[in-house]
Structure formats: structure tokens, C-alpha cells
């Protein structure tokens, strides 16, 4: 029986919840998620939970915050001039906002405070600081692909 290992393709359904049972993400109603294990598509602690599982297997794991999305950081906030945001957007604390980095990658930030001159944005992942419950149903396992030379 083939088991999940680093580099293999895995198709799975999942539910991600906070330790108090609050559901934050999942695929129950849709298509299974497909990833390459160890590619960085999942935080390392979630990725490792898949290792050794077989197609058809169901498992549940508790993943500590440090192994999931990390701990909350007080240094993850930055203040931007209000003029850098669209004038027609009513910025309110708690609002998520997308930012494009100089390298073209997208990151999400959460508005913390708004004044006439500036907007404080927290770039800590919203799930940082939370222990998570990761429940998975492995649908299929495909072979690892050998990198092209």
C-alpha cells in the first residue's frame, strides 16, 4: 500500500479548526485539495501530518501554533500613509487588505488602526498564535515527480 512521503502528490479533503472547535477552512463540499508534500504549500507542521498516511485513511492531528502559522508577533505591524490606499475604500479595523510586494508576491494584512494620516496594518497571519486541529481524508496518492534537468 502506497503511503504519503516527501515529494509525492496528495489529493485530500480536510477540515482546519481552532482548538476550541471553530472551523476556519475545509474542503468537504468541494473538490479535494491537491499538493506536493514538502513543497511549502502547507505550513511544515501540517505537511508532516500527512506523512505515512495511505489513500482512504482518515486522521486528526493537533498542531501547535509554532508548527502551524507561528506565534503572534508585536513587530509585524507597519504604518502606511492613508494616501497609499484607495480613497473610496472605507478602511476599518479588522479589514483584510492585499498588498503586492516588490517581487510580485501577494501578502495579506489586517487593518489595526486608521487615522487621517496613516493606516496601521498587521502582517501576522490571522491563524498565528492558534493551536489548530487538522482533520484529513486522503483521497489519492501520486508518485513524486523527478525534477527536469
C-alpha positions as CSV (number, residue, x, y, z in Angstrom):
1,X,0.0,0.0,0.0
2,X,1.4,3.3,-1.1
3,X,1.9,5.9,1.7
4,X,2.4,9.6,1.7
5,X,6.0,10.7,1.6
6,X,8.0,13.8,0.8
7,X,7.7,14.9,-2.8
8,X,4.6,12.8,-3.7
9,X,1.3,14.3,-4.9
10,X,-1.6,14.0,-2.5
11,X,-5.3,14.7,-3.0
12,X,-7.2,15.0,0.2
13,X,-10.2,16.6,1.9
14,X,-9.5,18.5,5.1
15,X,-11.1,20.5,7.9
16,X,-9.0,23.0,9.8
17,X,-10.3,24.2,13.1
18,X,-9.1,26.2,16.1
19,X,-8.6,24.2,19.3
20,X,-12.0,25.5,20.6
21,X,-13.7,23.8,17.6
22,X,-14.2,26.9,15.5
23,X,-13.9,25.8,11.9
24,X,-11.7,28.1,9.8
25,X,-11.3,26.2,6.5
26,X,-12.1,23.0,4.7
27,X,-13.0,21.2,1.5
28,X,-15.9,19.0,2.5
29,X,-18.3,20.4,-0.1
30,X,-15.9,20.9,-2.9
31,X,-13.0,19.2,-4.8
32,X,-10.2,17.7,-2.7
33,X,-7.1,19.8,-2.3
34,X,-4.0,18.7,-4.2
35,X,-0.5,19.4,-3.1
36,X,3.0,18.2,-3.4
37,X,4.2,17.2,0.1
38,X,7.2,19.1,1.3
39,X,6.8,21.9,-1.4
40,X,5.9,24.6,1.1
41,X,2.2,24.7,0.1
42,X,1.3,23.9,3.7
43,X,3.0,25.0,6.9
44,X,5.6,22.4,7.9
45,X,3.6,21.2,10.9
46,X,0.5,20.5,8.7
47,X,2.6,19.0,5.9
48,X,4.3,16.5,8.4
49,X,0.8,15.3,9.5
50,X,0.3,13.8,6.1
51,X,3.4,11.7,6.1
52,X,2.8,7.9,6.3
53,X,-1.0,8.1,5.6
54,X,-2.5,5.9,2.9
55,X,-5.3,6.5,0.4
56,X,-8.7,6.1,2.1
57,X,-7.2,6.9,5.5
58,X,-8.8,9.4,7.9
59,X,-6.7,11.1,10.6
60,X,-7.0,14.0,13.0
61,X,-4.0,15.9,14.4
62,X,-3.5,18.8,16.9
63,X,-0.8,21.1,15.5
64,X,0.9,23.6,17.9
65,X,0.8,27.2,16.8
66,X,4.6,27.3,16.4
67,X,4.4,24.4,13.8
68,X,1.4,25.8,12.0
69,X,1.4,29.6,11.3
70,X,3.8,30.6,14.1
71,X,3.3,32.8,17.1
72,X,1.8,36.3,17.0
73,X,4.4,39.0,16.7
74,X,4.3,42.5,18.0
75,X,6.8,43.6,15.3
76,X,4.6,42.6,12.4
77,X,2.8,45.9,12.1
78,X,3.6,48.8,9.8
79,X,2.0,52.2,9.4
80,X,1.4,53.4,5.8
81,X,0.3,56.9,4.6
82,X,-3.5,57.0,4.2
83,X,-2.9,58.2,0.6
84,X,-1.5,54.8,-0.4
85,X,-5.0,53.3,0.0
86,X,-7.9,53.9,-2.5
87,X,-9.8,57.0,-1.4
88,X,-13.2,55.2,-2.0
89,X,-12.4,52.4,0.4
90,X,-13.7,52.8,4.0
91,X,-10.9,51.3,6.0
92,X,-12.0,49.8,9.3
93,X,-10.0,47.9,11.9
94,X,-10.2,44.1,11.3
95,X,-10.4,44.6,7.5
96,X,-8.1,42.3,5.4
97,X,-6.2,44.0,2.7
98,X,-4.0,42.6,0.0
99,X,-0.5,44.0,-0.8
100,X,1.8,43.4,-3.7
101,X,5.5,43.1,-2.7
102,X,8.3,44.4,-4.9
103,X,9.0,40.8,-6.0
104,X,5.4,40.5,-7.2
105,X,4.2,38.2,-4.4
106,X,0.9,39.0,-2.7
107,X,0.6,39.2,1.1
108,X,-2.4,39.9,3.3
109,X,-2.5,42.3,6.1
110,X,-5.2,43.2,8.6
111,X,-6.0,46.9,9.3
112,X,-5.4,47.6,13.0
113,X,-6.0,51.3,13.3
114,X,-6.9,54.2,10.9
115,X,-6.2,57.9,11.3
116,X,-6.4,60.8,8.8
117,X,-2.7,60.5,8.2
118,X,-1.9,56.8,8.5
119,X,-3.2,53.2,8.4
120,X,-1.6,50.6,10.7
121,X,-1.5,47.2,9.2
122,X,-0.6,43.9,10.9
123,X,1.0,41.3,8.6
124,X,0.9,38.4,11.1
125,X,-1.1,35.5,9.6
126,X,-4.6,35.5,11.1
127,X,-4.1,32.0,12.4
128,X,-0.8,32.8,14.1
129,X,-0.8,32.1,17.8
130,X,-3.5,29.4,17.5
131,X,-3.1,25.7,18.0
132,X,-5.0,24.0,15.2
133,X,-6.9,20.8,14.7
134,X,-6.2,19.4,11.2
135,X,-8.5,16.6,10.1
136,X,-7.8,14.9,6.8
137,X,-9.2,12.2,4.5
138,X,-6.7,11.0,1.9
139,X,-8.3,10.6,-1.5
140,X,-5.3,9.6,-3.7
141,X,-1.5,9.5,-3.6
142,X,0.6,10.0,-6.8
143,X,4.2,9.5,-7.3
144,X,6.9,12.1,-6.7
145,X,8.0,13.8,-9.8
146,X,11.6,13.8,-10.7
147,X,12.9,17.4,-11.4
148,X,13.7,18.0,-15.0
149,X,17.3,18.7,-15.9
